[in-house]
């Protein structure tokens, strides 16, 4: 048999989407990560797959960019052709099906539009958007003009967005100085069109970490506030990617949003604690994704 160097396009793949509802056949809880690749293995696609596996889900990927990075920082970002991004999503949805999606790094306005179109075309639900803009090392990961397109096209399609304080500040055009500012920031992010916002307060100083989850139509007094003791560690690389993919994993398993966020946060705190004193590389190391693996869920 002669091997072909021509990759199949979306048009050559099976055209009938896999059913999203139960057909009586056994299957796994399926999570698609649409994100960038981290050559160091601690964040991005790599962290998402590790998280999905650790939480008992079947992870799949549509790679949007290849980053050249390690624990010390990012030295290169190389975008994947737009048609290839689209075709990866189509291939997965048309054959395997998707129960939840995690969206990470979308570096250009064009790739944002491609992903938004795919979410709409396939009517994908349970979409977790981690608006990746800045790496743990401080390196900026997206073009400035991309943020506006992200807000316009992806925010309304997401079930929840999960910005950290730096990302929220970039989106809002103002700093967030303390815990007392979190509620107002959540309200303003909701005003930009996101159905729900999980604002992560880990970058604030102090021994306590506060995250706030708010939904459209809620009064600030009804927001879910999740507080924990800060864990001392030099290993914070990939925490945002891990949390968002954990939320997607629990949504794929049928949990409501508040419960999915609570369980995902419990998982990430355990993963941080389990890897707090481990050394991987010479900079910001990863957390321990596999500290308490679960058997793969069959539904």
Number of C-alpha atoms within 10 A of each C-alpha: 3 4 5 7 6 6 8 11 14 17 10 9 14 12 13 9 16 14 13 13 8 9 8 7 7 10 13 18 24 24 31 29 30 26 27 27 27 21 17 22 19 29 30 31 33 21 28 34 24 22 31 29 22 21 24 20 27 23 23 23 22 24 24 30 23 18 19 15 18 22 21 14 16 20 10 10 17 13 16 15 12 15 12 16 22 21 18 18 25 24 21 18 23 18 15 16 23 27 25 26 30 26 29 27 25 29 26 19 18 13 24 23 18 17 22 20 15 17 19 12 10 15 9 18 18 23 27 28 28 26 26 25 25 16 15 19 15 11 12 14 18 18 12 13 11 17 21 11 16 22 18 16 18 23 25 18 22 25 21 27 26 25 25 21 21 19 20 23 15 15 20 14 9 11 15 19 12 13 15 9 11 22 20 12 21 25 20 16 25 22 11 15 18 24 19 25 28 25 24 22 22 16 13 15 12 10 11 14 18 18 20 21 25 26 22 15 11 12 11 16 9 11 17 16 15 16 13 14 11 15 14 12 15 18 24 21 25 23 22 24 28 31 24 31 34 32 32 36 34 26 28 25 22 15 15 11 19 16 14 20 24 16 16 24 21 14 21 21 17 19 21 23 17 16 21 19 14 14 13 17 12 9 16 21 27 27 30 21 27 16 15 12 14 13 10 15 16 14 11
